[in-house]
Amino acid sequence: MSKNIRRYLIAGNWKMNKTASEGTALVREIHHEIGHQSDVGAVVCPPFTALESCAKALEGSTVQLGAQNMYPKSEGAYTGEVSPLMLRSLFCTYVILGHSERREYFKESDAFINEKVVAALDSSLKPILCVGETLEQREADETTTVVETQLAGGLKGITADQAENVVIAYEPVWAIGTGKTATPDMAQEVHGFIRKWLEGNFGEAAASKMRILYGGSMKPANARDLLAKEDIDGGLIGGASLQAKSFVELVTIARSLV
Ligand code: PEP
């Protein structure tokens, strides 16, 4: 099955960086460079507090907006939380769910992440579901078991039609923010495993349309070889998404591979 049926997706995870005005300045620069192309999907995921101003700055742009988290209820007594409907009202298309930082610092379980995936899809938000092993798990040869458990838990109850709107991000925890990247072959091995798992659970037609992003210190210097791999359909980018130059370069590299 050729990867041509999947459009590359380059998604920037800003984490807890950029005030509303800093974020607006950044998306203006990004829009100026790549806001009119649609060869490759480009998404920025600012903190909640910058979503509204970024949405305004991105009006008429092909660069889309995503959030970094959400609570799986539409409204109610959940102090400090943000609902899928609130994100939709700010023109978010995507939402990152189950990032390893949320799993680690906020003790998010696969069951809770699954509630969020279901709620996001119910509100027409596309989840970017993050999975990946720690260094200890890799060294103990548990990578595929861990990834499979996170996929099965996070995607429980999802139909094949819904699955087509889910993006998977394979992010080896040991590669996030560390400057260590999985080699293209190491990443492809896990991406190939994920594709097979998706085929087994949602059928070949849905699995061939689903995008599997690599995340973990991806930057312009290493992106080309990763993105060229059969089952790597884009990147979830932390550090390198905080500057217009490197984010735009990543989109440009993906475009050159189309
Ligand atoms: C991330 O946090 O999703 C990530 C991949 O970060 P970085 O690119 O900085 O490793």
Residues whose N, C-alpha, C, O or C-beta is under 5 A from the ligand:
A	BS01	PEP	N13 A175 I176 G177 T178 G215 G216 S217 M218 L236 I237 G238 G239 A240
